[in-house]
Amino acid sequence: MGMPIASSPREASSTSGQRLLDEARLMPIHVIAALACLGGAALDGYILGIVGPALALAKNELLLTATSQGLIACSALIGVFIGGLVFGNFADRYGRRPVFSWNLAAFIVLSVCQFFVQDVWQLVVIRLLLGLAICVEYAVGSTVLAEFSRRKNRGALLGCFTIAWQIGFTAAFIIGAFYDGDNWRMLLGSSVIPAVIIYLLRLLLPETPMWLKAQGRDAEARAIVDRHFGAKYAIPDVDVSPKGASLGELFKRDTWKHTLFSGLFWFCQVGPFFAIFTFMVPVLETLGLQGDHRVDLSLNAIQIAGVIFGVFLVHWMSRRGFVIWTFVAVLAIFLALGLFAHAPTWVVVGLFATYMFIGPAINNIQFVYPPEIFDTHVRATGIGFSAAFSRISAAGVTYLLPSLLQAFGFSATLIMMAGFPLLGLLVTVAWAPETKGKALR
């Protein structure tokens, strides 16, 4: 089975004279899909962001040690890794809609469970399960939005996943910063409110016609198109595979390069992103700014500005060009930080601030490229694999970086971290397909 690189804009017309779904004018179903999918991304950001302020309040009651705090923080990452390998495949086998809806039901139940946490291990288990649910948003959310989106603005719309995530994360930070109570369980459980709203939105969303067609269920797919788009629109051609997807299909002779590229470019983007926050701590401490809420808000504002800028870049640039040149920029920043670690403070802070702007902008492509690379019948499986693969670098950097800093120092460790964008650049030049403006398959 080939990847979806074959369909150009000229191939957008069906043989019956109908226009394809991704050429449709803006309709209510597009708005519902965007709100339901991007709302899930914002919920992810909120859930991951609220744990910091909550643990600060829970520290004495739960007798938290550095190890237990790290375990709670990493448990969601572990859940994302496992969930990526499992639930993306479920969505390809059993449908986008059931996995997408039940995922929000799980968010609701797990959010409520946090109101009743009594010890560290209960919280670790709940956060692990939340990580499983979060990866469904990565794998299935971007799949659903890609399959419902219009081709001309698909890149920008999928790029908004990062904006939504950052908004949710920043909202959690603001709520945590200005909360003057001591009920940490309420902070953790507050995610139930947006979860219920998004769950109700998802009940309005039908199964994607492209998935139904890939399963050979043409009549059901046609009925959804007629109801939500109109009879003049046709479903893009897809490979029919009613038996469902498997991870093995991602590594066939004509697919393995694109699969590895999708995982590796994400892997190489995530590593530096997690690393930079570890390096920021000593820099802020040196300046006497660590723990200053105004500084934290400023950093969040820089990141939001970065993700908005990234959406415009995704819209303007080719997919290959975006990834190549952003890896070049990150490589230059990390080498400069490593080689000139003793430069004046304003230079070091300026380089960090530059990455705090560029890093979130780069992350936009993680929700754009993978949905365009994989065929419909393996799309969620492929995205789930890519997301899971990326967590290896996230967990590895989180675990190893303190030891590397202690053993080799600030400068040498930053130069080591430059290996991530260097590897990503080489892989992209060698294997990255161009998917911008092409119909999904």
Backbone hydrogen bonds, N-H to C=O, Kabsch-Sander energy under -0.5 kcal/mol:
donor,donor_aa,acceptor,acceptor_aa,energy
5,I,3,M,-1.3
6,A,3,M,-0.6
8,S,6,A,-0.8
11,E,8,S,-1.9
12,A,9,P,-1.7
14,S,18,Q,-2.0
17,G,14,S,-1.7
19,R,232,K,-1.9
20,L,12,A,-0.7
21,L,234,A,-1.8
23,E,20,L,-2.2
24,A,21,L,-1.9
30,H,27,M,-1.1
31,V,27,M,-1.3
32,I,28,P,-2.6
33,A,29,I,-2.3
34,A,30,H,-2.2
35,L,31,V,-2.6
36,A,32,I,-2.7
37,C,33,A,-2.3
38,L,34,A,-2.8
39,G,35,L,-1.8
40,G,36,A,-0.8
41,A,37,C,-1.4
42,A,38,L,-2.2
43,L,39,G,-2.1
44,D,40,G,-2.1
45,G,41,A,-2.2
46,Y,42,A,-2.3
47,I,43,L,-2.7
48,L,44,D,-2.4
49,G,45,G,-2.0
50,I,46,Y,-2.5
51,V,47,I,-0.6
52,G,49,G,-0.7
54,A,50,I,-1.9
55,L,51,V,-2.5
56,A,52,G,-1.7
57,L,53,P,-1.2
58,A,54,A,-1.9
59,K,55,L,-1.2
62,L,58,A,-2.8
64,L,59,K,-2.1
69,Q,65,T,-2.5
70,G,66,A,-2.1
71,L,67,T,-2.3
72,I,68,S,-2.3
73,A,69,Q,-2.3
74,C,70,G,-2.5
75,S,71,L,-1.6
76,A,72,I,-0.7
78,I,74,C,-2.2
79,G,75,S,-2.2
80,V,76,A,-2.2
81,F,77,L,-2.0
82,I,78,I,-2.3
83,G,79,G,-3.1
84,G,80,V,-2.2
85,L,81,F,-1.1
86,V,82,I,-1.1
87,F,83,G,-2.2
88,G,83,G,-0.8
90,F,86,V,-1.5
91,A,87,F,-2.0
92,D,88,G,-1.3
93,R,89,N,-1.9
94,Y,90,F,-3.5
95,G,91,A,-0.9
99,V,95,G,-1.0
100,F,96,R,-2.8
101,S,97,R,-2.4
102,W,98,P,-2.6
103,N,99,V,-1.7
104,L,100,F,-0.8
104,L,101,S,-0.5
105,A,101,S,-1.6
106,A,102,W,-2.1
107,F,103,N,-1.9
108,I,104,L,-2.3
109,V,105,A,-2.3
110,L,106,A,-2.8
111,S,107,F,-2.4
112,V,108,I,-2.1
113,C,109,V,-2.2
114,Q,110,L,-1.2
115,F,112,V,-1.8
116,F,113,C,-1.8
117,V,114,Q,-0.9
123,L,119,D,-1.6
124,V,120,V,-2.5
125,V,121,W,-2.3
126,I,122,Q,-2.2
127,R,123,L,-2.7
128,L,124,V,-2.2
129,L,125,V,-2.3
130,L,126,I,-2.3
131,G,127,R,-1.9
132,L,128,L,-1.5
133,A,129,L,-1.8
134,I,130,L,-2.5
135,C,131,G,-1.9
136,V,132,L,-0.9
137,E,133,A,-1.1
137,E,134,I,-0.5
138,Y,134,I,-1.4
139,A,135,C,-2.8
140,V,136,V,-3.0
141,G,136,V,-1.2
142,S,137,E,-0.8
142,S,138,Y,-0.7
143,T,139,A,-0.7
144,V,140,V,-3.0
145,L,141,G,-2.3
146,A,142,S,-2.2
147,E,143,T,-2.2
148,F,144,V,-1.3
149,S,145,L,-1.2
151,R,22,D,-2.5
152,K,22,D,-0.5
153,N,150,R,-0.9
154,R,151,R,-1.0
157,L,153,N,-2.5
158,L,154,R,-2.8
159,G,155,G,-2.1
160,C,156,A,-0.9
160,C,157,L,-0.8
161,F,158,L,-1.7
162,T,159,G,-1.2
163,I,159,G,-0.7
164,A,160,C,-2.9
165,W,161,F,-2.6
166,Q,162,T,-2.6
167,I,163,I,-2.5
168,G,164,A,-2.4
169,F,165,W,-2.5
170,T,166,Q,-2.7
171,A,167,I,-2.5
172,A,168,G,-2.0
173,F,169,F,-2.1
174,I,170,T,-2.7
175,I,171,A,-2.6
176,G,172,A,-2.6
177,A,173,F,-2.7
178,F,174,I,-2.0
179,Y,175,I,-0.8
180,D,178,F,-0.5
184,W,182,D,-1.5
187,L,183,N,-1.2
188,L,184,W,-2.2
189,G,185,R,-2.7
190,S,186,M,-1.1
190,S,187,L,-0.5
191,S,188,L,-1.0
192,V,189,G,-2.1
193,I,190,S,-1.4
195,A,191,S,-1.8
196,V,192,V,-2.1
197,I,193,I,-1.7
198,I,194,P,-2.5
199,Y,195,A,-2.2
200,L,196,V,-2.1
201,L,197,I,-1.7
202,R,198,I,-2.2
203,L,199,Y,-1.2
204,L,200,L,-0.5
204,L,201,L,-1.3
205,L,202,R,-1.1
212,L,208,T,-1.9
213,K,209,P,-2.5
214,A,210,M,-2.0
215,Q,211,W,-1.3
216,G,213,K,-1.5
217,R,212,L,-2.7
218,D,216,G,-1.0
221,A,217,R,-2.1
222,R,218,D,-2.8
223,A,219,A,-2.1
224,I,220,E,-1.8
225,V,221,A,-2.1
226,D,222,R,-2.7
227,R,223,A,-2.0
228,H,224,I,-2.5
229,F,225,V,-2.9
230,G,225,V,-2.7
233,Y,230,G,-1.5
234,A,19,R,-3.3
239,D,441,R,-0.8
241,S,214,A,-3.5
244,G,241,S,-1.7
249,E,246,S,-1.1
250,L,247,L,-1.5
251,F,248,G,-1.5
252,K,249,E,-0.9
255,T,252,K,-1.7
256,W,252,K,-2.3
259,T,255,T,-2.2
260,L,256,W,-2.8
261,F,257,K,-2.5
262,S,258,H,-2.4
263,G,259,T,-2.0
264,L,260,L,-3.1
265,F,261,F,-2.8
266,W,262,S,-0.9
267,F,263,G,-2.4
268,C,264,L,-2.8
269,Q,265,F,-1.2
270,V,266,W,-2.4
271,G,267,F,-1.8
273,F,269,Q,-1.2
274,F,270,V,-2.3
275,A,271,G,-2.2
276,I,272,P,-2.5
277,F,273,F,-0.8
278,T,274,F,-1.0
278,T,275,A,-0.6
279,F,275,A,-2.0
280,M,276,I,-1.7
281,V,277,F,-0.8
283,V,279,F,-1.3
284,L,280,M,-2.8
285,E,281,V,-2.4
286,T,282,P,-2.3
287,L,283,V,-1.5
288,G,285,E,-1.0
289,L,284,L,-3.2
290,Q,284,L,-0.8
292,D,289,L,-2.1
293,H,291,G,-0.6
296,D,292,D,-2.2
297,L,293,H,-2.7
298,S,294,R,-2.1
299,L,295,V,-2.5
300,N,296,D,-2.2
301,A,297,L,-2.3
302,I,298,S,-2.3
303,Q,299,L,-2.0
304,I,300,N,-2.4
305,A,301,A,-2.5
306,G,302,I,-2.1
307,V,303,Q,-2.5
308,I,304,I,-2.0
309,F,305,A,-2.3
310,G,306,G,-2.3
311,V,307,V,-1.6
312,F,308,I,-1.4
313,L,309,F,-2.0
314,V,310,G,-2.7
315,H,311,V,-1.8
316,W,312,F,-2.1
317,M,313,L,-3.1
322,F,318,S,-2.4
323,V,319,R,-2.1
324,I,320,R,-2.8
325,W,321,G,-2.5
326,T,322,F,-1.9
327,F,323,V,-2.0
328,V,324,I,-1.9
329,A,325,W,-1.9
330,V,326,T,-2.4
331,L,327,F,-2.7
332,A,328,V,-2.2
333,I,329,A,-2.1
334,F,330,V,-2.6
335,L,331,L,-2.3
336,A,332,A,-2.3
337,L,333,I,-2.5
338,G,334,F,-2.3
339,L,335,L,-3.1
340,F,336,A,-2.0
341,A,338,G,-0.7
343,A,340,F,-1.8
347,V,344,P,-1.1
348,V,344,P,-1.8
349,V,345,T,-3.0
350,G,346,W,-1.9
351,L,347,V,-2.3
352,F,348,V,-2.4
353,A,349,V,-2.9
354,T,350,G,-2.2
355,Y,351,L,-2.1
356,M,352,F,-2.4
357,F,353,A,-1.2
358,I,354,T,-2.8
359,G,355,Y,-3.6
361,A,357,F,-1.0
362,I,358,I,-2.5
363,N,359,G,-1.6
364,N,360,P,-0.6
364,N,361,A,-0.9
365,I,362,I,-1.5
366,Q,363,N,-1.4
367,F,364,N,-1.6
368,V,365,I,-1.1
369,Y,365,I,-2.5
372,E,368,V,-1.0
372,E,369,Y,-0.8
373,I,369,Y,-1.5
373,I,370,P,-0.5
374,F,370,P,-1.7
378,V,375,D,-1.3
379,R,375,D,-0.7
379,R,376,T,-0.9
382,G,378,V,-2.9
383,I,379,R,-2.5
384,G,380,A,-2.6
385,F,381,T,-2.4
386,S,382,G,-2.3
387,A,383,I,-2.8
388,A,384,G,-2.5
389,F,385,F,-2.8
390,S,386,S,-2.0
391,R,387,A,-1.2
392,I,388,A,-0.6
392,I,389,F,-1.1
393,S,389,F,-0.7
394,A,390,S,-1.5
395,A,391,R,-3.1
396,G,392,I,-2.6
397,V,393,S,-2.7
398,T,394,A,-2.1
399,Y,395,A,-2.3
400,L,396,G,-3.1
401,L,397,V,-2.2
404,L,400,L,-2.5
405,L,401,L,-2.8
406,Q,402,P,-1.8
407,A,403,S,-2.4
408,F,404,L,-3.1
409,G,404,L,-0.7
409,G,405,L,-1.3
412,A,408,F,-0.5
413,T,409,G,-1.7
414,L,410,F,-1.9
415,I,411,S,-1.8
416,M,412,A,-2.1
417,M,413,T,-2.3
418,A,414,L,-1.0
419,G,416,M,-2.0
420,F,417,M,-1.6
422,L,418,A,-1.7
423,L,419,G,-2.5
424,G,420,F,-2.6
425,L,421,P,-2.4
426,L,422,L,-2.1
427,V,423,L,-2.5
428,T,424,G,-2.3
429,V,425,L,-2.4
430,A,426,L,-1.9
431,W,427,V,-2.8
432,A,428,T,-1.8
435,T,433,P,-0.6
438,K,435,T,-1.7
439,A,7,S,-0.8
